[in-house]
Amino acid sequence: MTHAYFSELHAKPDSQLLGLPCAVSDTPEAAAARSDPSEQGQRALVAALDFQLRYREALTVYDQLLLQCPTDTALRRRRATRYINTLQPEKAISDLAQCRALGMPDSEVCYPLGIANYLAGRYEDAMTEMARVQALSDEELGIAAIYWHTLAAYRCGRTPTLLAAYHPGMAVGHHTAYERAMALAAGALSESDFCILLQTESSDLEYAMLAYGYAYCLTHRGDTAAGCAALRAILPRDSFWIAYGYLAAWNDVFGNCIRKT
């Protein structure tokens, strides 16, 4: 039985974000791949571990593969994402910079690099990357770029210039939580209506994105205590802990990164 995005048998955030022991056992796919020492077998193993969210174990396999295939930018980009998933953003930044130097197009580099810079507290660099994303993308990815650019601007006291590109009725596809948060930031959605959406949201994935955006809308207007409470409310809802909103909330709470604007 599998989840749409990862195995039913998967690691939880305490092992992947805190480095605590991971008691998740191999799936048949992972067990079979362990017996094949070839590059193909190692690629199958890393894919199986990724599917179980066993990212810290997967990273050791990525390391071995990249020693064999140092110019494989797709593999390096995937390792960078696993560094993001385990809150090791500086390592992700290094990998993504190498991907760019090796010729990977900005359409594949900018968004994860923006997220990694955000998690590392490099908010102006995050804004730069998200501005590139917004310029290169349709509105579906563009609204995600606006979201992270706006929050990064709030965090470093800069003007959230991309917020001006938000407008009601954007073709945001499945990124409705990002859109609702930016509607609130832009004044196109009242806080009372937003809070109804937040309180009734059943999906942990959507909740993390809504609540994380709300937290920094609150701190931006000076209500830091309410912003902190909104961040902390995300953490128990961890069924989709790999969401960037969840990871950012964990990073801010446990990394002591909550700041006044």
C-alpha positions, 0 to 999 in steps of 0.5 A: 500500500502506497501514498501518492507521493511516498511509501506507506512505510516511511520515516518520520521527521524525528529521524530525518530532521533531528538525526534520531535512529530510523527504525523503518525497515526495507521495502522489498524493492530496497532489499532487492537493490541492496544485493546489487552493487552495480551503479544500476543497483545503487540507483535503484537503492537510492530511489527505494530509500527516497520513496520511504523518506529515508533521506539520511540513508539515501544521502550516503548512496548519493555520495557514492554515486556522485563519486562515480558520476560527478557531472550527473546534474540530475543526480546532484540536483536530487541530492540537493533536494534531499539535503533540503529535506533533511534541513542541510541547506548549505550543502544543498546550495553547494550542490545546486551551484555546481549544477548551475556551473555544469550547465543545468538550466535556471528553470531546474535550479532556481526554485530549489536554490531559492528554498535552500537559501531561505532555509539557510537564512539567506533571504536576499539570495532567496529573493533573487532566485525566486524572482528568476523563477517567477520570470521563467514560469507560468502562474502555477509555479509563479505563485509559489515564487511570489509566496517565498519571495514575499516571506523572504522579503518580510524576513529581511526587511525588504520590499516584497516586489513580486507581490505586485504580480499577484492578482485574483483569478491566477491560474495557480493549478494545485497551488491553492494554498500559496494563492490564498496566503498571497491573497491575504498578504495582498489584501485581497482576502480578509483575515477572518475568511483566511482563518476559516480556511485555515481552521477547516483545512483537513490536508496537512500539506495544504495546512502547512503552506497556509499556516506558514504564510499566515505566520509571517503575515502576522509577524510582518505586521508586528504580531510576533507572538501570534506568528510564533503560535501559528508556526508551532501549530504546524508541527503536530500536523506532520503526515506530509512533513516533507512539505516546504512549509512544514520544513520551514516551520520546523527550521524556524521553531527548532533552529531559533530562527523566529525573528521580528521584521 
